[in-house]
Amino acid sequence: MTGKAPALVIMTGLKMIIRHLRLVEYARELDVVPIMVFSAGGDLKRLRELTGQPDHPLSGLGELWPVPDSTVGGVLGSVQDLLERYDVRGVLSCGEYFVEPAAALADVLGLPGPGWSAAASSRNKLLQRYALPDHSPGWRVIHPSARSSVAGLELPWNGPLVVKPVGRMSSSGVRQLASAADLAAAVGGYPADETLLIEQRVVGAEFSVESLVQGGEPRWSGITGKSTNEDGGGTFVEMSHTIPPVGLPAADAAELTKVNAEVLRRLEVRDAITHAEYRVGDRGVTLMEVALRVPGDGISVLWHLATGASMEERIVDLAIGRDVSYPEPVRRGRHVYLDHPHGTLVDVRADGTPVSWTTRDERWPRLHATDRDAPPRSCAVLVSKVPGDELGTIADSDARSASVLVDAPLDADIDEVTAAACDGVEIIVG
């Protein structure tokens, strides 16, 4: 016995933790003190205010622990006192920025975690291409020093291609080009020090596979159907998620699950929730990217609505070494982002569905699963912007403004349910 309180280190930021407040609540239910490690700066004052509000779930945090930045050195160089004060039982990253330092700290403490090498690969698209060439599209890397020769670059494929910065998130900087002839003009629009991937454009339906990996083996995997705004321009912003997907052939589902397991094995993922994105087309299953973190947008909420089981509870269980399992969906859920008029946001109104201003109120709504045969529901309207924000072209995930969460029995027409819910929402701009 150490005499120290058992603790769970949650590395995250305010924007992410408000989506996954169950992490804090569940840790407390297990008599483990949740400690939030975050980058010092603008969030500190507001986090202190929220932890002081008894009715806010963040009041369950045992401590706020600011660090200089989300690098491995910035974190590990700032948590010595934390480790001396608490008996740390688990470490996890909620969101992308802290994936690598969380994995590094778990490794040096001998705790469950994804593994430092796997975490580093998950944070860099180029490393994933080198590690998994047989599951990747055709690709070439353009180092900043080689940009002057891009005009004469010969690619081993013809036709459309995609430009991706290797280290960004949220579809930022991802652009579709008609051919290599457009490359020289396109790369000039990126920061001079940014390494770029040039990839063959893969045509096909997009899916993600979420997995709970423990001891190096997927204990559970589930598939999410997706749509993007790629047909309306040169960007690839995700605009909807559906769990389970509609109309996915059993053979394709089996191949997605098989390829995903192979990807995770090759990256040597040890203990983690994973979120990998794929395209399924004429060439089979092609890996777009893999992340070792909780899935983005409302995907974890959708899994809860579809199964009745909390994804956040399983993430905590993984971090502290409790056995994990997860049930199969008994309902279908969809999270869809709305197109919006351009202008200054004034208000968002909905007929019969609660509107949650998630950024302004700094919490996502608490949604509850229902019986498998219960009628379809419009569960929530989520607004990620605040009045006064400018709404324009949706070129990346951060440009989206409002979305709708629905669920329904598996045999219901989810398209009709979604359309009815979206028709009742009005985004007002000035």
N, C-alpha and C positions, 0 to 999 in steps of 0.2 A: 504494500500500500504506500502510495507516494504522499498522501495527505492533500494532494492537489485536486481541484475540481476537474472532472473529465470535460473535454471541450471538443467542439467541431469548428474548424477554421473554414469559413466561407469567403472565398475571394471573389469580389464582384463590385458592381457600382450601383448607384441608386436606380438608374434606368432599368437595370436588369432585375434587381432583387424585388422590385415591386410587382413583377410578373410571377414570382416564385416564392411568395411569402410563406407557403407551406413548409419550405425548408427550415425556417426559423421555428415555426410552431411544432413541427414533428421532432426536431432535435430536443426541444424542451420536454416533450412528452416522453422521450427516452432518457430524461434526466442527464442530458448532455448540454453544456453551455455553448450556445452558438456565438462565435466571435466573427465579426465582419471585418475583413481586411480589404481596404480600398485605396485608390490613389488619392492622396491628399490634394485638396483644392476646393473647387466650388461646391462639392457635395457635403463637405464637413459640417457646415453650419446647419443645413437643412436636415441632415441625418441626426444631428443632436436634437433638433426640435421634434422630429418624428419619434425618436426613441423615448422622448419625454412625454408622449401622448399615450395614456393608458389604453385607449381604444384602437391604437394602431398596432398591427402585428409586429412592427419593428421594435416595439417596446420590449419584446421578448429577447432581444439581443443582449448578451452578457457584457460585451464591450465593443466599441468602435476602435479599430486599429488602423490608422492612416499610415501609408507607406509612400515613399517619394514617387514611385511609378510602378508600372506593371511588368518590369523586367525581372529576370531571375535574380540579378544582383540587387535590384532595388527592394525586392521582397525579402530575400534571405538575409540581406544586410540590415533588416529592420524588425525582425521578429524574435530576436534572442530573448528579450524580456518576456514576451508572450509565452515562449516555450518553457521558460523557467517558472512562470506563474501558474500554468495550467498543465494538466495531463492530456495532451492532444491525442485524441482517439481517431481523428479523421480529418482529411483536407479535401476540399472540392472547389472547383471553379464554376461559378454561375455566370455564363457568358464566355465570350471569346478571349478577352484581353489577358486573363490570368491563367489560361490553360497550361502554359509552360511552367510558370513559377509554382503553380499548385502541384503539378506532377513532380517537379524537382524536389519540393519540400516533402511530399509524400515519400519519395524514393529515399531521401537521406534519413528520414525518420523510421523507415521500414514499415510504412503503412500502406494499405491498399491505394492504388492509383493507376492511371493509364500507362505509366512508364514514361520517363523523360524523353527517350528517343521517339516514341510514338507521338507524344504531345508536340515535339518540335516539328515533326512531319505534318501534323494536322494544321499547323499554323502557317505553312508555306506550300503553295500550290506546286511550285517547282520541285520540291522534294518528293511530293506525291507522284509527279510524273516520272521522275527517275526511279522511284521505288516500284511503280506499278505500270510499266509501259504497255503490257499486254492488255490491261483493262482501260487504257487511256485512248483518247482520240489522237490523230496525228498532231504533233506539236513541235514548235521550235522556241527557243528562249532567246530574247534580245536583251543583252546586257547594255547598260547606258553607254558604255564605251563603243558599242557596235552599231549605234543608231545611224551613223553616217552611211553605213553600207546597206541599210534596209531597203533602199529603192531598188537595188539589184538582187534582192533575196529571192532565191529559187526554192519553192516549197514542193514537197513530194506529193502534193495533191492539188487538184484544181477546184475552183468554185469558192463559195463563201467561207469566211473564216471569222474567228472571234479573238479579240484582243483582251487580255486579262492582266491586271497588275498582280504580282505573285503574293503580296502580303495584305491586300485590302479585304474588307468584309462588306456585307449587305449589298452585293451587286455593284458596289461602287467602282466606276471605271471600266466596267465590262461593256464592250461595244461589238456589234456585228458589222463586218465589212463585206462588200460584194466580191472582192478578189484581192490578190496581193498587190495589184496596181494602186490600191487605196492606202496601203500601209504607210508610206512615207508621210503623207499628210496627217494620218491619224496619230502616229506616235509622237509627232511634234506637239500634240496637245497634252502630253503627260509630263509630270515633273521630271527634270533632267536626270535625277538620281534614281529613278524607279525602274526596276527590272520588270520586263513584260513577257508574258507567254502569248505566243501566236498559236492558236489551235484550230484544227479543222472543225468546221461547223457540223454538229451532230443533229440530225433531224430525227425527232421521235418524241414520244410522250415522256414527261419528266416525273420522277418519283423520288422520294427519300425513303431510306430504310433506317429506322431507329432501332437501336439494339442496347440491351443491358448485358455487358460483358463482365464475367467474373471468373477469375482464375485462368484467363486467356481463352475462355469459351463463351460464345453467345448463349446466355440463359434464355433469352427471348429476343425476337425480332418482329417488327411490325412495319407495314408499308403505308406511306402517305402519298396520295395523288396530288399533283400540283398543276397550276396553270400560271403562265407568265404573260407579260405584255409585249412579248417579242414580235407578235404579228402586227403591232401598231407602230413599229419603228425599229431602231437598232439596239434597244436595251433588253435586259432579261430580268426584270423585276418580278418577283413572285407576287401573284395577285390572289391566289386561293390555295387552300389546303383541304383535302378531303380524306377522312378516315372512317372506315376502310375505303380504298379507291373504288370507283364505279366502273364495272365492266372490264376489270383486269383479268385476262385469261389465267387460268391456274398454272399453265406452263411458264408464263412470263413471271408470275409471282414466285414460283419455285426457283427460276433462274436468278431473279433479283436476290433472293435470300441466299442462294448458293454463292454468287459472286461476292456479295457483301461479307459473308463469312470468310471467304478467301482473302479479301482486302484486309480485314481486321487481323487475320492470322499473319499475313505478310508484314504488316506494320507492327506486329507484336504488341497489340493492345492487351493490357492485363486486366484492369478493373476500372470500368468506366461506362457511362452512357455515351453512345455514339450516334452521330447524325450524318449519314452519307447520302449524297445526291447523285442520281443516275439518269441517263436517257435510255429508253428502250426503242430501238428502231431496226432497220434492215440488217445492221451488223451485230445485232444482239444487244447486250447490256454494256453500256459505256459509263465509266466513272467520271463524274464532273468534279467532285471534291468530297472530302471526308473531314468531319470535325469531331473532336472529343469533348462534347459539351451538351448541355440541355438544348433541344431543338428550339429554333427561333419562332417569332410570331406567336400564334396561339396553339401551336401543335401539341404541347404538353396538356393544355386545357382540353383539346379535342380528344386526346387519348383518355383523359379522365371521364369526359362525357360519354365516350363510346364504350368504356369498359367498367366504369364505376370505381376504378383504382387510381390512386394518386401517383403520378410519375415522380413528383418531388420526394415522396417517401422512399421510393426505390433508390433514388440518387443518394440520399442520406445513408440508406442501408449499405449500398456499395462502398461508400467512403469509410464506414466504420466496421466493415467486414461482416455484416449480417447477410445470411442467404437471401437471394432475390429470386422472384418469379413474377410473372405478370399475366393477367387473363386475356382471353380473346375478346374482340369487340362484340357487343350485343346490340348496339345502335350505330348509326352513322352520323358523324359530325362534319361540319364545314365551317371554315373561317375564310371569309371573302372580303377583300379590300375594294372599296368603291372608287370609281372614277369621280373626279371632283371638278367643279367649275374653277376657273382661274380667277384669283383676286384675293382680297383680304378676308380671312375667316371671321365670320360674325357669330355663327351659331350652328349647331347640329341638332335636329329634332327628329323624333321617331314616333310612329303610331304604335302604342301598346308595348314598346320594348324599352327597358331602361337604358339611358345613355350614360356611359361612364367616361369621364374626361381623365384618362389614365395618367397623363403627364401633369396636368394641373393638380389633381387630387393625390397623386403619387401612390396609387394602388390600383391593381386590377380587381374587378369584382369577384366575389366568391360565388362560383357557380356549382350547382349540385347536380349529380347524375340522377336520372329518373328510370322508371321501369322500362324494359325493352320494348313493350308494346304501347307505351304512352304516346299521345298524339305528338306530331311535330311541334317544335318550339323555336321561336326566335329568342335566343337566350340573352343576348347582350349586343349593344352597339358600343364600340370602343372608339374613342377619339384620342389620337396620339398628339395632335396639335393643340394649341391654345388660341383663344380669340386674339386676333391681331396678327397671327402668322400669315405669311403669304403662301398661297397654294398655286402651284404651277405644274409643269410637266413632271411626270413620275419617272425620273431617270435613275433613281436608286431607292432602296427601301425606306430611307429616312424622308423621302418626299411624299410618301403616302400619308393620308390624313385620317380617314375613318374606315371602319370595318364592321362586319356583322358576324356573329357566331350563331349557328343554328344546329339543331340535332333532330333526328327522326328515326323511326323504326327502319331496320335494314331494307325492308321491301318497299319503303316509300320512295317517291320521286324527289330526290334531294335537289334537283334543279328547280322544280316548282316551289319547294319550300324556300329555297334561297331567293328566288325571284320575288316571292311574296314579301319576304322580310326586307329585301333591299328596296322594293317599291315604297315601303313605308318610311324611308329615311330621306331627309332633306338636308343638304349641306348648303348653308347660306353664306354668301360672300358679299362684300361691299366693293 
